[in-house]
Amino acid sequence: MRFARTAAALACLALAACASPRKPDVGLPAAYEAPPGGGLAAEALDQWWTVFNDPELVRLVDQALAASPDARTAAARLREARATASSGMTRFLPQGDLTGSGRRTQTDLLAGTVANIPGFSTSGTSKNYAANFDVNWELDLFGRIFAAGKVARGERTAARFAYEGARASLAANVADSYFQARGLAIQLEDARETLRIQTALQTVAQKKADHGLGAAADADRVAGDLAQAQSQAASLEAELQAAKRTLLVLVGQGAQPTASLTIVPGAGAIPPTPASVPSELLARRPDVREAQARVAAAAGRSNLAMLAFFPTFTLTPGLGWAKTVQPGFSSTTRSWTIGAAGSQPILSIPQLLFDLKAENARTEQAVIAYEKAVQTAFGEAESALVRLDADRRRAVVLADGEVRSRRAFEAARTRYAAGLDDLEQALSAEQAWRSTRMQLTTVQVEALRRAVQTYKALGGGWPAQARSADARTR
């Protein structure tokens, strides 16, 4: 007993020396170093894809969240995590299984003599039946169930936020792919417009050459540009077809024809962003909330590792029934038992100390991961806001430049058709307009995709208000 008391005292001293999990450092600046947002309510982030005013985008995102493979996989993982977390709590309930057995034995005496005394005959049929119900119930005297409950709640909460994060990422991926397809549609429309213009120029150049008003080389040059335009249009048609198929697979409609998608060849207006502050990321970002929940779960596991140094007491009641039938003899019995057992770690204390240190190190890793998630969220949000603002300004400048360069090209083409300018000037004006037009289209599509990234970075795509996701995961 003296040795046991000494070992217990050493364990308590070791536990006292183990540092408790430190408080995470999640301090953030008061504001982003980016132009402030505005014009969009914070609640609109819950379903940010609706602010683009695009019914096709809304339909695709809703379809993806309901039936895409990624959404269904995330829901299945959530159910798995919840079941696993709940399973860990059953160890504190009474454990035991009802067991039964039966055996029939046929014995024939081949040699020797046996007295004909009931119960002593070795010949004949013997039957044995038994049923037992033995129970083990650990008495929780030191709060292990509360530590295990903390672990289970943390794991369930982390799984829920992982599920919400997967859905938010899915919505962002659908929108990004959709706007990529719209960018291809714009490029295809531009390529077809170029094809139409080159066809008209080739017609004018050929007529001038036929009437001796222009060089035949001009007609040949325009014919070469026309062939390039035809090739570019064919390539973009294939790319758009592939993008549509990819989008259909993403939303879980891979068997549908690509014609079921309506891809409008237009960028549309860049939607506003809400006026937000960095501290809102702690409540809005699912990945940040998940990391926070994993800290709680890790702390619970550290508590369980500490409680492993304390004694364990177990009740072991049981019920039994048996029946034996032999030639000339039979008996039936029933029994019940009540017992208890206890154990106190002694020689296993060094191993438990190392286990505790390992759990504390895992808890520290979870704290660091949480701090990193917060800093990453801030960096992504600020970078997205800064880049989106730059895209807005670029789009305004290029839109004005595109209008001016188009006017210049139209004037140059009119002068060439009237014989006032040569082909080189008309083609140069067209090239300048097409270059500006391409840059404008690229920036507009990038701005839409950047808006998607910004909404995701700010924690959009799921209701930040506390609520249960049971209805969508059953």
GUROKE-874117 format. One line per 8 residues: number of its first residue (from 1); their letters; for each residue y, x, z of N, C-alpha, C. Coordinates in steps of 0.2 Angstrom, whole numbers. Example, Ala and Ser with C-alpha at 12.3 -4.5 7.8 and 13.67 -1.06 7.14 Angstrom:
BEGIN
1) AS) -28/66/39/-22/62/39/-16/66/39 | -11/64/35/-5/68/36/0/64/39
This chain:
BEGIN
1) MRFARTAA) -6/4/0/0/0/0/6/4/0 | 6/10/4/12/14/4/13/17/-3 | 8/19/-7/9/21/-14/12/16/-18 | 9/10/-17/12/4/-21/19/3/-20 | 21/4/-13/28/3/-12/33/8/-15 | 30/14/-14/33/20/-17/34/19/-24 | 29/17/-28/30/16/-35/35/11/-37 | 35/5/-33/39/0/-34/47/2/-33
9) ALACLALA) 47/6/-28/54/9/-27/57/14/-32 | 52/18/-35/54/22/-40/55/18/-47 | 52/13/-48/53/8/-53/60/5/-53 | 62/3/-47/68/0/-46/74/5/-47 | 73/11/-45/78/16/-46/79/18/-53 | 73/18/-57/73/19/-64/77/14/-68 | 76/7/-65/79/2/-68/87/2/-67 | 88/4/-61/95/4/-60/99/10/-64
17) ACASPRKP) 95/15/-66/98/20/-70/99/18/-77 | 95/13/-79/96/11/-86/102/7/-87 | 106/9/-92/113/6/-93/111/-1/-97 | 115/-6/-95/115/-12/-98/119/-12/-105 | 117/-16/-110/120/-16/-117/128/-16/-116 | 131/-12/-120/138/-12/-119/141/-18/-124 | 147/-19/-122/151/-24/-126/153/-22/-133 | 151/-26/-138/153/-23/-145/161/-23/-146
25) DVGLPAAY) 163/-18/-149/170/-17/-151/171/-21/-158 | 174/-26/-157/175/-30/-164/183/-32/-164 | 187/-27/-162/194/-28/-163/196/-27/-170 | 200/-32/-173/203/-32/-180/210/-32/-180 | 213/-30/-185/220/-30/-186/223/-37/-186 | 229/-38/-184/231/-45/-184/232/-49/-191 | 233/-45/-196/234/-48/-203/231/-43/-208 | 230/-46/-214/227/-41/-219/233/-38/-222
33) EAPPGGGL) 232/-32/-225/237/-28/-229/237/-31/-236 | 238/-37/-237/237/-40/-243/242/-46/-243 | 245/-48/-249/249/-54/-250/246/-60/-246 | 249/-64/-242/246/-70/-239/244/-75/-244 | 239/-79/-242/237/-84/-246/241/-91/-244 | 238/-96/-247/242/-102/-245/240/-107/-251 | 241/-114/-249/240/-119/-254/233/-122/-254 | 229/-119/-249/222/-122/-249/220/-122/-242
41) AAEALDQW) 218/-128/-240/216/-129/-233/210/-125/-231 | 209/-123/-225/204/-118/-223/197/-122/-224 | 197/-129/-223/191/-133/-223/188/-133/-230 | 193/-131/-235/190/-131/-242/186/-125/-243 | 186/-120/-239/181/-115/-240/174/-117/-239 | 173/-123/-235/166/-125/-235/162/-126/-241 | 166/-129/-246/164/-130/-253/169/-128/-258 | 170/-121/-258/175/-118/-262/174/-119/-269
49) WTVFNDPE) 168/-121/-271/167/-121/-279/170/-128/-281 | 172/-132/-277/175/-138/-279/183/-137/-281 | 186/-132/-279/193/-131/-280/194/-128/-287 | 189/-127/-291/190/-125/-298/191/-131/-302 | 189/-137/-299/190/-143/-303/186/-143/-310 | 180/-140/-309/175/-140/-315/169/-144/-313 | 168/-150/-315/162/-154/-314/155/-150/-315 | 155/-146/-321/149/-143/-322/147/-138/-317
57) LVRLVDQA) 152/-134/-315/151/-129/-309/148/-133/-303 | 152/-138/-301/149/-142/-295/142/-144/-296 | 140/-147/-302/134/-149/-303/129/-143/-302 | 130/-137/-305/126/-132/-305/125/-129/-298 | 130/-129/-294/130/-126/-287/126/-131/-283 | 127/-138/-284/123/-143/-280/116/-142/-282 | 114/-142/-288/107/-141/-290/104/-135/-287 | 108/-129/-287/105/-123/-285/103/-124/-277
65) LAASPDAR) 108/-126/-273/107/-127/-266/101/-132/-265 | 100/-136/-269/95/-141/-268/88/-139/-270 | 87/-136/-276/81/-135/-279/80/-128/-281 | 84/-123/-281/83/-116/-284/77/-113/-279 | 74/-108/-283/69/-104/-279/72/-100/-273 | 78/-98/-274/81/-94/-268/82/-99/-262 | 85/-105/-264/87/-109/-258/80/-111/-255 | 75/-113/-258/69/-115/-255/65/-110/-251
73) TAAARLRE) 66/-103/-254/63/-98/-250/67/-97/-244 | 74/-97/-244/78/-96/-238/76/-102/-233 | 75/-108/-235/73/-113/-230/66/-112/-227 | 61/-110/-231/55/-108/-229/55/-102/-224 | 59/-97/-225/60/-92/-220/63/-94/-213 | 68/-99/-214/71/-102/-208/65/-106/-204 | 61/-110/-207/56/-113/-204/51/-108/-200 | 49/-103/-204/45/-98/-201/48/-95/-195
81) ARATASSG) 54/-93/-195/58/-90/-190/58/-94/-184 | 59/-100/-185/60/-105/-179/53/-106/-176 | 48/-107/-180/41/-107/-177/39/-101/-174 | 40/-95/-176/39/-89/-173/42/-88/-166 | 49/-90/-166/52/-90/-160/50/-95/-155 | 48/-101/-157/45/-105/-152/38/-103/-150 | 35/-100/-154/28/-98/-152/28/-93/-146 | 33/-89/-146/34/-84/-141/35/-87/-134
89) MTRFLPQG) 37/-93/-134/38/-96/-127/32/-99/-124 | 27/-100/-129/21/-104/-126/17/-100/-121 | 18/-93/-121/15/-89/-116/16/-91/-109 | 22/-94/-108/23/-96/-101/20/-103/-99 | 17/-106/-104/13/-113/-102/6/-111/-100 | 3/-116/-97/-4/-115/-96/-8/-113/-102 | -12/-108/-102/-16/-106/-107/-24/-107/-106 | -28/-110/-110/-35/-111/-109/-38/-115/-115
97) DLTGSGRR) -44/-114/-116/-48/-118/-121/-54/-121/-118 | -55/-127/-121/-62/-130/-119/-67/-127/-123 | -72/-124/-120/-78/-121/-123/-84/-125/-122 | -89/-125/-127/-95/-128/-126/-101/-124/-129 | -107/-125/-127/-112/-122/-130/-119/-126/-129 | -123/-125/-133/-130/-128/-133/-135/-124/-136 | -141/-124/-133/-147/-120/-135/-153/-123/-134 | -158/-123/-139/-164/-126/-139/-169/-121/-140
105) TQTDLLAG) -174/-120/-136/-179/-114/-136/-186/-118/-136 | -190/-116/-141/-197/-118/-141/-202/-112/-139 | -206/-113/-134/-210/-107/-131/-217/-110/-132 | -222/-105/-135/-229/-107/-135/-233/-101/-132 | -237/-103/-127/-241/-98/-123/-247/-96/-128 | -248/-90/-129/-253/-87/-134/-259/-84/-130 | -257/-81/-124/-263/-79/-120/-261/-79/-112 | -266/-79/-108/-264/-79/-101/-265/-86/-98
113) TVANIPGF) -264/-86/-92/-265/-93/-88/-259/-93/-84 | -256/-99/-83/-251/-101/-79/-252/-107/-75 | -251/-107/-69/-252/-113/-65/-248/-119/-67 | -251/-124/-67/-248/-131/-69/-243/-133/-64 | -238/-129/-63/-233/-131/-57/-227/-133/-61 | -224/-139/-60/-217/-141/-63/-212/-135/-62 | -209/-133/-68/-204/-128/-67/-206/-121/-69 | -213/-120/-69/-215/-114/-70/-219/-113/-76
121) STSGTSKN) -220/-118/-80/-223/-118/-86/-219/-114/-91 | -222/-109/-95/-218/-106/-100/-219/-109/-107 | -223/-114/-108/-224/-117/-114/-220/-124/-115 | -218/-125/-120/-214/-131/-122/-207/-130/-124 | -203/-135/-124/-196/-134/-126/-191/-134/-120 | -186/-129/-121/-181/-129/-116/-174/-130/-119 | -170/-133/-115/-163/-135/-118/-158/-133/-113 | -153/-130/-115/-147/-128/-111/-141/-130/-114
129) YAANFDVN) -137/-134/-110/-130/-136/-112/-125/-134/-107 | -119/-132/-109/-114/-130/-105/-107/-132/-108 | -102/-133/-104/-95/-135/-106/-91/-132/-100 | -85/-128/-102/-81/-125/-97/-73/-126/-100 | -69/-127/-95/-62/-127/-97/-59/-123/-91 | -57/-116/-94/-54/-111/-89/-47/-110/-91 | -43/-110/-86/-35/-110/-87/-32/-104/-84 | -27/-101/-88/-23/-96/-85/-16/-98/-85
137) WELDLFGR) -13/-97/-80/-6/-99/-80/-2/-94/-76 | 3/-91/-80/7/-85/-77/12/-89/-73 | 13/-87/-67/19/-90/-62/25/-85/-64 | 30/-88/-66/36/-84/-68/40/-84/-61 | 40/-79/-58/44/-79/-51/50/-74/-52 | 51/-71/-58/56/-66/-59/61/-68/-65 | 60/-73/-68/64/-75/-73/63/-73/-80 | 56/-71/-81/54/-69/-88/55/-74/-93
145) IFAAGKVA) 54/-81/-91/55/-86/-96/62/-87/-98 | 67/-85/-94/74/-85/-96/76/-80/-101 | 73/-74/-100/74/-68/-104/70/-70/-111 | 64/-72/-111/61/-74/-117/65/-80/-121 | 68/-85/-117/71/-90/-120/78/-87/-123 | 81/-82/-120/86/-79/-124/84/-75/-130 | 79/-72/-130/76/-69/-136/75/-75/-142 | 72/-80/-140/70/-85/-144/76/-89/-147
153) RGERTAAR) 81/-90/-143/87/-93/-145/91/-88/-150 | 91/-82/-148/94/-77/-153/91/-76/-160 | 84/-76/-160/81/-76/-166/82/-82/-170 | 81/-88/-167/83/-94/-171/90/-95/-173 | 95/-93/-169/101/-93/-172/102/-88/-177 | 100/-82/-177/100/-77/-182/97/-79/-188 | 91/-83/-188/88/-85/-194/92/-91/-197 | 95/-95/-193/99/-100/-196/105/-97/-200
161) FAYEGARA) 108/-92/-197/114/-89/-201/112/-85/-207 | 106/-82/-206/103/-79/-212/102/-84/-218 | 100/-90/-216/99/-95/-220/105/-98/-224 | 110/-98/-219/117/-100/-222/120/-95/-226 | 119/-89/-224/121/-83/-228/118/-83/-235 | 111/-84/-235/108/-85/-242/110/-90/-246 | 112/-96/-243/115/-102/-247/122/-100/-250 | 126/-97/-245/132/-95/-248/132/-90/-253
169) SLAANVAD) 128/-85/-253/127/-80/-258/124/-83/-265 | 120/-88/-264/117/-92/-270/123/-95/-273 | 127/-99/-270/133/-102/-273/137/-97/-276 | 139/-92/-273/143/-87/-276/140/-84/-283 | 133/-83/-282/130/-80/-288/130/-85/-294 | 129/-91/-292/129/-96/-298/136/-97/-301 | 141/-97/-297/148/-97/-299/150/-91/-303 | 148/-85/-301/149/-79/-305/145/-79/-311
177) SYFQARGL) 139/-81/-311/135/-81/-318/139/-86/-322 | 141/-92/-320/144/-97/-324/150/-94/-327 | 155/-91/-323/161/-88/-326/159/-83/-331 | 154/-79/-330/152/-74/-335/150/-77/-341 | 147/-83/-341/145/-87/-347/151/-89/-350 | 156/-92/-346/162/-94/-349/166/-89/-353 | 166/-83/-350/169/-77/-353/166/-75/-360 | 159/-76/-360/156/-75/-366/158/-80/-371
185) AIQLEDAR) 158/-86/-369/160/-92/-373/167/-91/-376 | 172/-88/-372/178/-87/-374/178/-81/-380 | 174/-76/-378/174/-71/-383/171/-73/-390 | 166/-78/-389/163/-80/-395/168/-85/-399 | 172/-89/-396/177/-93/-399/182/-88/-402 | 184/-83/-399/188/-78/-402/185/-74/-408 | 179/-73/-408/175/-70/-413/175/-74/-419 | 174/-81/-418/174/-86/-423/181/-86/-426
193) ETLRIQTA) 186/-86/-422/193/-86/-425/195/-80/-429 | 192/-75/-426/193/-68/-430/190/-69/-437 | 184/-72/-437/180/-73/-443/184/-77/-448 | 187/-83/-445/191/-87/-449/197/-84/-452 | 200/-80/-448/206/-76/-451/204/-71/-456 | 199/-67/-454/197/-62/-459/194/-65/-466 | 191/-71/-465/189/-74/-471/196/-76/-476 | 201/-79/-472/207/-81/-476/210/-75/-479
201) LQTVAQKK) 211/-69/-475/214/-63/-477/210/-60/-483 | 203/-61/-483/199/-58/-488/200/-62/-494 | 201/-69/-494/203/-73/-499/209/-71/-502 | 214/-70/-498/221/-68/-501/221/-61/-504 | 217/-57/-501/217/-50/-504/213/-50/-511 | 208/-54/-511/204/-54/-517/208/-58/-523 | 212/-63/-521/216/-66/-526/222/-61/-529 | 225/-57/-524/230/-52/-526/227/-47/-531
209) ADHGLGAA) 221/-45/-529/217/-40/-533/216/-43/-540 | 213/-49/-540/212/-52/-546/218/-53/-551 | 224/-54/-548/230/-55/-552/234/-49/-553 | 231/-43/-551/235/-37/-551/240/-36/-547 | 241/-40/-541/246/-40/-536/244/-35/-530 | 238/-33/-530/236/-29/-524/230/-25/-526 | 229/-20/-522/223/-15/-524/217/-19/-522 | 212/-17/-526/205/-19/-525/202/-16/-518
217) ADADRVAG) 205/-10/-516/202/-7/-510/204/-12/-504 | 210/-15/-505/212/-20/-499/207/-25/-498 | 205/-28/-504/200/-33/-503/193/-30/-500 | 191/-24/-502/185/-21/-499/186/-20/-492 | 192/-18/-490/193/-16/-483/192/-22/-479 | 195/-28/-481/195/-34/-477/188/-37/-477 | 184/-36/-483/177/-38/-483/173/-34/-478 | 175/-28/-477/171/-24/-471/173/-26/-464
225) DLAQAQSQ) 179/-28/-463/181/-31/-457/178/-38/-456 | 177/-42/-461/174/-48/-461/167/-47/-459 | 163/-42/-462/156/-41/-460/156/-39/-452 | 160/-35/-450/160/-34/-443/161/-40/-438 | 166/-44/-441/167/-50/-437/161/-55/-437 | 157/-55/-442/151/-59/-443/146/-56/-438 | 145/-50/-438/140/-46/-434/142/-47/-426 | 149/-47/-424/151/-48/-418/149/-55/-415
233) AASLEAEL) 151/-60/-420/149/-67/-418/142/-68/-417 | 138/-65/-421/130/-66/-420/128/-63/-414 | 131/-57/-412/129/-54/-406/131/-58/-400 | 137/-61/-400/140/-65/-394/136/-71/-393 | 134/-74/-399/129/-80/-399/123/-79/-395 | 120/-73/-396/114/-71/-393/115/-70/-385 | 120/-67/-384/122/-65/-377/123/-72/-373 | 127/-76/-376/128/-83/-373/122/-87/-371
241) QAAKRTLL) 118/-86/-376/111/-90/-376/107/-87/-370 | 107/-80/-369/103/-77/-364/107/-78/-357 | 113/-79/-357/117/-80/-351/116/-87/-348 | 115/-92/-353/113/-99/-351/106/-99/-348 | 102/-96/-351/95/-96/-349/95/-93/-342 | 98/-87/-341/98/-84/-334/101/-89/-329 | 106/-92/-331/109/-97/-326/105/-103/-324 | 101/-105/-329/96/-111/-328/91/-109/-323
249) VLVGQGAQ) 88/-103/-324/83/-100/-320/86/-99/-313 | 92/-97/-312/95/-96/-306/96/-103/-302 | 97/-108/-305/98/-115/-302/92/-119/-301 | 86/-116/-304/80/-119/-303/78/-124/-309 | 82/-123/-314/80/-127/-320/78/-123/-326 | 74/-118/-325/72/-114/-330/68/-117/-336 | 66/-123/-335/62/-127/-341/67/-131/-345 | 73/-131/-343/78/-136/-347/80/-132/-353
257) PTASLTIV) 82/-135/-358/85/-132/-364/92/-129/-362 | 94/-124/-366/101/-121/-364/106/-126/-366 | 104/-131/-371/109/-136/-373/111/-140/-367 | 107/-141/-362/109/-145/-356/115/-142/-352 | 117/-136/-353/123/-133/-350/129/-134/-354 | 134/-136/-351/141/-136/-355/145/-131/-353 | 146/-126/-357/150/-120/-355/156/-120/-359 | 162/-122/-356/168/-123/-359/171/-116/-361
265) PGAGAIPP) 174/-115/-367/177/-108/-369/184/-108/-366 | 185/-108/-360/192/-107/-357/191/-105/-350 | 196/-101/-348/196/-98/-342/198/-102/-336 | 203/-106/-338/206/-111/-333/211/-107/-328 | 214/-111/-323/218/-109/-318/215/-105/-313 | 218/-100/-310/215/-96/-304/217/-100/-298 | 212/-103/-294/213/-107/-288/217/-103/-283 | 220/-106/-278/223/-102/-273/218/-101/-267
273) TPASVPSE) 220/-96/-263/216/-94/-257/219/-97/-251 | 216/-98/-246/219/-101/-239/222/-95/-236 | 227/-97/-232/231/-93/-227/226/-91/-221 | 223/-85/-221/218/-84/-216/220/-78/-212 | 217/-77/-206/218/-70/-202/211/-67/-201 | 211/-61/-200/205/-57/-200/200/-60/-194 | 203/-62/-189/199/-64/-183/195/-70/-185 | 197/-74/-190/192/-80/-192/186/-78/-195
281) LLARRPDV) 185/-71/-197/179/-69/-200/173/-69/-195 | 175/-69/-189/170/-69/-183/167/-76/-183 | 170/-81/-185/168/-87/-184/165/-90/-191 | 168/-87/-197/166/-90/-203/160/-86/-207 | 160/-80/-206/155/-76/-210/148/-77/-207 | 143/-79/-211/137/-80/-208/133/-73/-207 | 135/-68/-211/132/-62/-209/134/-59/-202 | 141/-60/-201/143/-58/-194/140/-62/-189
289) REAQARVA) 140/-68/-190/136/-72/-184/129/-71/-183 | 126/-69/-189/119/-67/-188/118/-60/-184 | 123/-55/-186/122/-49/-182/124/-50/-175 | 128/-55/-173/130/-56/-166/124/-59/-163 | 120/-64/-166/114/-67/-163/109/-62/-162 | 108/-57/-167/103/-52/-166/105/-47/-160 | 111/-47/-158/113/-43/-152/110/-47/-146 | 111/-53/-146/109/-57/-140/101/-57/-140
297) AAAGRSNL) 98/-57/-145/90/-57/-145/88/-50/-143 | 91/-45/-145/90/-38/-143/91/-37/-135 | 96/-40/-133/98/-40/-125/92/-43/-122 | 90/-49/-124/84/-52/-121/78/-48/-121 | 76/-45/-126/70/-41/-126/71/-35/-121 | 77/-32/-120/78/-27/-115/77/-30/-108 | 79/-36/-107/78/-39/-100/71/-40/-99 | 67/-42/-104/60/-43/-104/56/-36/-102
305) AMLAFFPT) 59/-31/-105/56/-24/-104/57/-22/-97 | 63/-24/-94/65/-22/-87/60/-26/-82 | 59/-33/-84/55/-37/-80/48/-35/-80 | 46/-31/-85/39/-29/-85/37/-24/-79 | 42/-21/-75/40/-17/-70/38/-21/-63 | 40/-28/-64/39/-32/-58/32/-35/-58 | 29/-37/-52/22/-40/-52/21/-46/-57 | 15/-47/-58/13/-53/-62/8/-57/-58
313) FTLTPGLG) 9/-63/-57/4/-68/-54/2/-73/-58 | -5/-74/-58/-8/-79/-62/-12/-84/-59 | -12/-90/-60/-17/-95/-57/-22/-96/-62 | -29/-96/-60/-34/-97/-64/-39/-102/-62 | -37/-108/-63/-41/-114/-61/-46/-115/-67 | -52/-119/-65/-57/-120/-71/-61/-126/-69 | -64/-129/-74/-69/-134/-73/-75/-132/-77 | -81/-134/-74/-87/-132/-78/-93/-137/-77
321) WAKTVQPG) -97/-138/-82/-103/-143/-82/-108/-139/-86 | -115/-140/-83/-120/-137/-86/-126/-141/-85 | -131/-141/-90/-137/-145/-90/-143/-141/-93 | -148/-141/-89/-154/-137/-91/-160/-141/-91 | -164/-141/-96/-170/-145/-97/-176/-141/-99 | -181/-140/-94/-187/-136/-96/-193/-140/-95 | -199/-138/-97/-205/-142/-97/-206/-144/-89 | -206/-150/-87/-207/-152/-81/-201/-151/-76
329) FSSTTRSW) -195/-149/-78/-190/-148/-74/-183/-149/-77 | -178/-152/-74/-172/-152/-77/-166/-152/-71 | -160/-150/-73/-155/-150/-68/-148/-151/-72 | -144/-154/-68/-137/-155/-71/-132/-153/-65 | -127/-149/-67/-122/-146/-62/-115/-147/-65 | -111/-147/-60/-104/-147/-62/-100/-143/-57 | -95/-140/-59/-91/-135/-54/-84/-135/-55 | -80/-133/-51/-73/-132/-51/-71/-126/-47
337) TIGAAGSQ) -66/-122/-50/-64/-116/-47/-57/-116/-46 | -54/-113/-41/-47/-111/-41/-46/-104/-39 | -42/-101/-42/-41/-94/-41/-34/-91/-43 | -33/-85/-41/-27/-82/-42/-28/-75/-43 | -23/-72/-47/-24/-65/-48/-17/-62/-49 | -16/-56/-47/-9/-52/-47/-10/-45/-49 | -5/-43/-52/-5/-36/-54/2/-33/-54 | 2/-26/-52/8/-23/-51/8/-16/-54
345) PILSIPQL) 12/-15/-59/12/-9/-63/12/-3/-58 | 8/2/-59/8/8/-55/8/14/-60 | 2/16/-62/1/21/-67/4/20/-74 | 6/14/-75/9/12/-82/16/13/-82 | 19/14/-76/27/14/-75/30/19/-80 | 27/25/-81/30/30/-86/30/27/-93 | 25/24/-95/25/21/-102/30/15/-102 | 31/11/-97/36/5/-97/43/8/-97
353) LFDLKAEN) 44/14/-94/50/17/-94/52/19/-101 | 48/22/-105/49/24/-111/50/17/-116 | 46/12/-114/47/6/-118/54/3/-117 | 56/3/-111/63/1/-109/68/5/-113 | 67/12/-113/72/16/-116/72/14/-123 | 67/13/-126/66/11/-133/70/4/-135 | 69/-1/-130/72/-7/-131/80/-6/-130 | 82/-2/-126/89/-1/-125/92/2/-131
361) ARTEQAVI) 88/7/-134/91/10/-140/91/5/-146 | 86/0/-146/86/-5/-151/92/-10/-150 | 94/-11/-144/99/-15/-142/106/-12/-145 | 106/-5/-143/112/-1/-146/113/-2/-153 | 107/-1/-157/107/-2/-164/110/-9/-166 | 108/-14/-163/110/-21/-164/118/-21/-163 | 120/-18/-158/127/-18/-156/131/-15/-162 | 129/-9/-164/132/-5/-169/132/-9/-176
369) AYEKAVQT) 126/-12/-177/125/-16/-183/130/-22/-183 | 131/-25/-177/136/-30/-177/143/-28/-178 | 145/-22/-175/152/-19/-176/153/-17/-184 | 147/-14/-187/148/-13/-194/149/-19/-198 | 145/-24/-196/146/-31/-200/153/-33/-200 | 156/-33/-194/163/-35/-193/168/-31/-197 | 167/-24/-197/171/-20/-201/170/-21/-209 | 164/-22/-210/162/-23/-218/165/-29/-220
377) AFGEAESA) 165/-34/-216/168/-41/-218/175/-40/-219 | 179/-37/-214/186/-36/-215/188/-32/-221 | 184/-27/-222/185/-23/-228/184/-27/-235 | 179/-30/-235/178/-34/-241/183/-40/-242 | 185/-43/-237/190/-48/-237/197/-46/-239 | 199/-40/-236/205/-37/-238/205/-35/-245 | 200/-31/-247/199/-28/-254/199/-34/-259 | 196/-39/-258/196/-45/-262/202/-48/-263
385) LVRLDADR) 206/-49/-258/213/-52/-258/217/-48/-262 | 217/-41/-261/222/-37/-264/220/-37/-272 | 214/-37/-274/212/-36/-281/214/-43/-284 | 212/-49/-280/214/-55/-283/221/-56/-285 | 226/-53/-280/233/-54/-281/235/-50/-287 | 232/-44/-288/233/-39/-294/231/-43/-300 | 225/-46/-300/223/-50/-306/228/-56/-308 | 230/-59/-303/235/-64/-304/241/-61/-308
393) RRAVVLAD) 244/-56/-306/250/-53/-309/248/-50/-316 | 242/-47/-317/241/-45/-323/240/-51/-328 | 237/-56/-326/236/-62/-330/243/-65/-333 | 248/-65/-328/254/-68/-330/257/-63/-335 | 257/-56/-334/260/-52/-339/257/-52/-346 | 250/-52/-346/246/-52/-352/247/-59/-356 | 248/-64/-352/248/-71/-355/255/-71/-359 | 260/-68/-357/267/-68/-360/266/-63/-366
401) GEVRSRRA) 262/-57/-365/261/-53/-371/257/-55/-376 | 252/-60/-374/248/-63/-380/252/-67/-384 | 256/-71/-381/260/-76/-385/265/-72/-390 | 268/-67/-387/272/-63/-392/268/-60/-397 | 263/-57/-396/259/-53/-401/256/-58/-406 | 254/-64/-404/252/-69/-409/257/-71/-413 | 263/-72/-411/269/-74/-415/270/-68/-420 | 270/-62/-418/271/-57/-423/265/-56/-428
409) FEAARTRY) 259/-58/-426/254/-58/-431/254/-63/-436 | 256/-69/-434/257/-75/-438/263/-73/-443 | 268/-70/-441/273/-69/-445/271/-63/-451 | 267/-58/-448/265/-53/-453/260/-56/-458 | 256/-60/-456/251/-63/-461/255/-67/-466 | 260/-71/-464/264/-75/-468/267/-71/-473 | 270/-65/-471/274/-61/-475/269/-57/-480 | 263/-56/-478/258/-53/-482/256/-58/-488
417) AAGLDDLE) 255/-64/-486/253/-69/-491/258/-70/-496 | 265/-69/-494/270/-70/-498/272/-64/-502 | 268/-58/-501/269/-52/-504/275/-48/-502 | 277/-49/-496/283/-46/-493/281/-40/-489 | 275/-40/-486/272/-34/-483/265/-32/-486 | 263/-26/-484/256/-24/-486/251/-26/-481 | 245/-25/-483/239/-27/-479/239/-23/-473 | 241/-17/-473/241/-12/-467/245/-15/-461
425) QALSAEQA) 251/-18/-463/255/-21/-458/252/-27/-455 | 249/-31/-459/246/-37/-457/240/-36/-452 | 236/-31/-454/230/-29/-450/232/-26/-444 | 237/-22/-444/240/-19/-438/242/-24/-433 | 246/-29/-435/248/-34/-431/242/-38/-428 | 237/-40/-432/232/-43/-430/228/-39/-424 | 227/-33/-426/224/-28/-421/227/-28/-414 | 234/-28/-414/238/-28/-408/237/-35/-404
433) WRSTRMQL) 237/-40/-408/236/-47/-405/229/-47/-402 | 224/-45/-406/217/-46/-404/216/-42/-397 | 219/-36/-397/218/-31/-391/221/-35/-385 | 227/-38/-386/231/-41/-380/227/-47/-378 | 224/-51/-383/221/-57/-382/214/-55/-378 | 211/-50/-380/205/-48/-377/206/-46/-369 | 211/-42/-368/213/-40/-362/215/-46/-357 | 218/-51/-360/220/-57/-356/214/-61/-354
441) TTVQVEAL) 209/-62/-359/203/-65/-358/199/-62/-352 | 199/-55/-353/195/-51/-348/198/-52/-341 | 204/-51/-341/208/-52/-334/207/-59/-331 | 207/-64/-335/207/-71/-333/200/-72/-330 | 195/-70/-334/188/-71/-331/187/-67/-325 | 189/-60/-325/188/-56/-319/192/-60/-313 | 198/-63/-314/201/-66/-309/197/-72/-306 | 194/-76/-310/190/-81/-308/184/-78/-304
449) RRAVQTYK) 181/-73/-306/175/-70/-303/178/-67/-296 | 184/-64/-296/187/-61/-290/188/-67/-285 | 190/-73/-288/191/-78/-283/185/-80/-280 | 179/-80/-283/173/-81/-280/171/-76/-275 | 172/-70/-277/171/-65/-272/175/-65/-265 | 182/-68/-267/186/-68/-261/184/-74/-256 | 182/-80/-259/180/-85/-255/173/-83/-251 | 169/-80/-254/163/-77/-251/165/-72/-245
457) ALGGGWPA) 170/-68/-247/172/-63/-242/175/-66/-236 | 179/-71/-237/182/-75/-231/177/-79/-227 | 171/-80/-229/166/-83/-226/165/-90/-228 | 167/-92/-235/166/-98/-237/159/-99/-240 | 158/-106/-241/151/-108/-243/147/-111/-238 | 149/-112/-232/145/-115/-227/150/-118/-222 | 148/-123/-219/153/-126/-214/153/-122/-208 | 159/-119/-206/159/-115/-200/159/-119/-194
465) QARSADAR) 160/-125/-194/159/-129/-188/151/-129/-185 | 150/-129/-179/143/-129/-176/140/-135/-178 | 134/-134/-181/130/-140/-183/123/-138/-185 | 118/-142/-185/111/-141/-186/110/-141/-193 | 105/-137/-196/103/-137/-203/96/-140/-203 | 94/-144/-198/87/-147/-198/86/-151/-204 | 92/-155/-206/91/-160/-211/89/-157/-218 | 92/-151/-219/91/-148/-225/84/-144/-226
473) TR) 81/-142/-220/76/-138/-220/69/-141/-218 | 69/-147/-217/63/-151/-216/59/-152/-222
